[in-house]
Amino acid sequence: MEIANRITVDEKVRFGKPVIKGTRVPVDLIMGKLAGGMTYEEVMAEYDIEREDILAALDYAARHLSDEEVRAVG
């Protein structure tokens, strides 16, 4: 099931984690690689995905973070 542009979930693929459509590459893996310093080009070559896939993963992650609430306890 496509849950966002270029992002799908299927309980039979990566335990239902969001992945790049048509692959087994999870969105969180892409975020981790970029956060670890890999360039778009390195991620694209390593996982055989396109720039648009990376941008879709970033958009998906940003949307989910925008819904997150953090409450200070003190």
BAFI-3210 file (N, C-alpha, C; in Angstrom, 3 decimals, decimal comma, padded with zeros to 6 digits):
// residues 74
n [1|2|3|4|5|6|7|8|9|10|11|12|13|14|15|16|17|18|19|20|21|22|23|24|25|26|27|28|29|30|31|32|33|34|35|36|37|38|39|40|41|42|43|44|45|46|47|48|49|50|51|52|53|54|55|56|57|58|59|60|61|62|63|64|65|66|67|68|69|70|71|72|73|74]
n.u [000,842|000,615|001,685|002,598|004,029|006,018|006,568|005,956|004,117|004,127|003,168|004,610|007,044|009,978|008,856|006,634|007,580|007,961|009,020|011,034|009,215|008,853|011,202|013,266|014,230|014,326|012,818|013,867|016,480|017,625|017,475|019,222|021,664|022,094|022,219|024,496|026,425|026,686|026,493|023,874|024,392|026,046|024,294|022,338|023,813|024,629|022,213|020,727|018,741|016,762|017,274|014,831|013,604|015,025|014,373|011,626|011,651|012,780|010,764|008,621|009,608|009,866|007,201|006,164|007,618|006,698|004,268|004,869|004,843|006,538|006,942|008,007|009,255|009,502]
n.v [-001,168|002,150|004,784|007,304|009,593|007,603|005,939|002,962|000,483|-002,840|-005,651|-007,945|-007,159|-006,145|-006,238|-004,556|-001,964|001,430|001,677|002,395|002,570|-000,388|-001,490|-002,910|-001,101|000,612|003,647|004,729|003,765|005,166|007,755|007,466|006,920|009,313|011,080|010,102|011,067|010,279|011,074|012,145|010,948|008,799|007,248|006,708|005,138|003,004|001,768|001,535|003,440|006,359|009,945|011,221|009,339|009,575|012,208|011,867|010,196|011,923|013,874|012,325|011,613|014,162|014,997|013,196|013,854|016,402|016,000|015,042|015,287|016,709|016,675|018,584|017,461|018,212]
n.w [000,000|-000,923|000,994|000,902|-001,472|-003,444|-001,291|000,429|002,341|003,480|005,096|004,655|003,787|005,099|007,657|007,629|007,725|006,549|003,217|000,286|-002,642|-004,520|-003,640|-001,001|000,711|003,623|004,850|007,232|007,177|005,053|006,125|008,281|006,980|005,557|007,733|008,869|007,218|004,563|001,094|-001,162|-003,629|-002,923|-001,359|-003,276|-005,103|-003,456|-002,686|-004,950|-005,724|-006,631|-006,830|-006,389|-004,778|-002,394|-001,729|-001,364|000,862|002,764|002,853|003,810|006,365|007,512|007,612|009,469|011,744|012,182|013,346|015,803|019,338|022,019|025,416|028,091|031,131|034,436]
ca.u [000,000|001,381|001,243|003,081|004,689|007,171|006,754|004,933|004,225|003,586|003,573|005,516|008,320|010,635|007,952|005,670|008,205|007,895|010,153|010,952|008,355|009,534|012,469|013,209|015,047|013,498|012,989|014,760|017,849|018,060|017,697|020,436|022,838|022,297|022,647|025,862|027,355|026,699|025,884|022,767|024,959|026,511|023,107|021,727|024,640|024,642|020,914|020,099|017,528|016,893|017,228|013,434|013,310|015,598|013,538|010,356|011,926|012,935|009,438|007,859|010,138|009,535|005,767|005,931|008,190|005,878|003,141|005,373|004,777|007,489|006,548|009,052|008,870|010,530]
ca.v [000,000|003,398|005,683|008,631|009,537|006,705|005,217|001,931|-000,457|-004,173|-006,443|-009,006|-006,540|-005,436|-006,224|-003,467|-000,641|002,199|001,464|003,003|001,763|-001,309|-001,933|-003,306|-000,085|001,364|005,096|005,036|003,464|006,313|008,873|007,172|007,061|010,746|011,663|009,640|011,779|009,860|012,010|011,583|010,109|007,559|006,478|006,251|004,055|001,882|001,103|001,530|004,253|007,629|011,167|011,442|008,437|010,198|013,371|011,355|009,718|013,118|014,464|011,442|011,763|015,506|015,030|012,467|014,621|017,587|015,564|014,580|016,221|016,433|017,419|018,704|017,015|018,781]
ca.w [000,000|-000,990|002,064|000,527|-002,769|-003,543|-000,030|000,606|003,450|003,234|006,268|004,218|003,409|006,206|008,817|007,526|007,827|005,304|002,328|-001,034|-003,506|-005,420|-003,048|000,405|001,380|004,566|004,977|008,353|006,760|004,255|007,051|009,038|006,109|005,322|009,009|009,105|006,367|003,164|000,161|-001,944|-004,671|-002,297|-000,979|-004,517|-005,641|-002,511|-002,573|-006,276|-005,697|-007,333|-006,019|-006,023|-003,663|-001,193|-001,406|-000,842|002,223|003,601|003,009|004,690|007,723|007,991|007,943|010,715|012,848|012,438|014,171|017,089|020,469|023,094|026,606|029,097|032,470|035,285]
c.u [000,896|000,827|001,692|003,730|005,957|007,454|005,610|005,162|003,538|004,083|004,541|006,889|008,838|009,694|006,990|006,253|008,027|009,180|009,956|010,185|009,192|010,864|012,200|014,009|014,158|013,838|013,974|016,216|018,416|018,355|018,996|021,697|023,134|022,803|024,083|026,890|027,432|026,023|024,699|023,318|025,435|025,336|022,443|022,503|024,579|023,340|020,114|018,736|017,813|016,832|015,810|013,007|013,825|014,751|012,189|010,534|012,081|011,586|008,590|008,303|009,766|008,067|005,483|006,500|007,346|004,672|003,566|005,268|005,749|007,091|007,674|008,485|009,927|010,108]
c.v [001,242|004,369|007,115|008,482|008,697|005,902|004,223|001,171|-001,753|-005,035|-007,563|-008,476|-005,730|-005,217|-005,039|-002,078|000,108|002,016|002,251|002,047|000,907|-001,826|-002,487|-002,300|000,753|002,856|005,415|004,731|004,631|007,499|008,668|007,345|008,529|011,424|011,276|010,252|011,317|010,922|011,327|010,579|008,769|006,669|005,901|005,065|002,808|001,080|001,094|002,220|005,576|008,801|011,446|010,541|009,025|011,394|012,944|010,850|010,883|013,776|013,641|011,611|013,117|015,601|014,316|013,199|015,845|017,257|015,168|015,682|015,770|017,293|017,408|018,278|017,533|019,064]
c.w [000,000|000,045|001,836|-000,848|-002,689|-002,280|000,141|001,905|003,038|004,383|005,914|003,815|004,586|007,395|008,819|007,703|006,510|004,488|001,032|-001,941|-004,459|-004,907|-001,652|001,248|002,295|004,607|006,100|008,030|005,959|005,156|007,828|008,221|005,825|006,593|009,333|008,169|004,920|002,304|-000,527|-002,955|-004,104|-001,917|-002,231|-005,093|-004,760|-002,542|-003,865|-006,254|-006,398|-006,361|-005,529|-004,861|-002,351|-000,771|-000,845|000,592|003,190|003,869|003,968|006,147|008,312|008,389|009,253|011,921|013,178|013,310|015,590|018,143|021,538|024,280|027,620|030,454|033,419|036,627]
res [m|e|i|a|n|r|i|t|v|d|e|k|v|r|f|g|k|p|v|i|k|g|t|r|v|p|v|d|l|i|m|g|k|l|a|g|g|m|t|y|e|e|v|m|a|e|y|d|i|e|r|e|d|i|l|a|a|l|d|y|a|a|r|h|l|s|d|e|e|v|r|a|v|g]
***
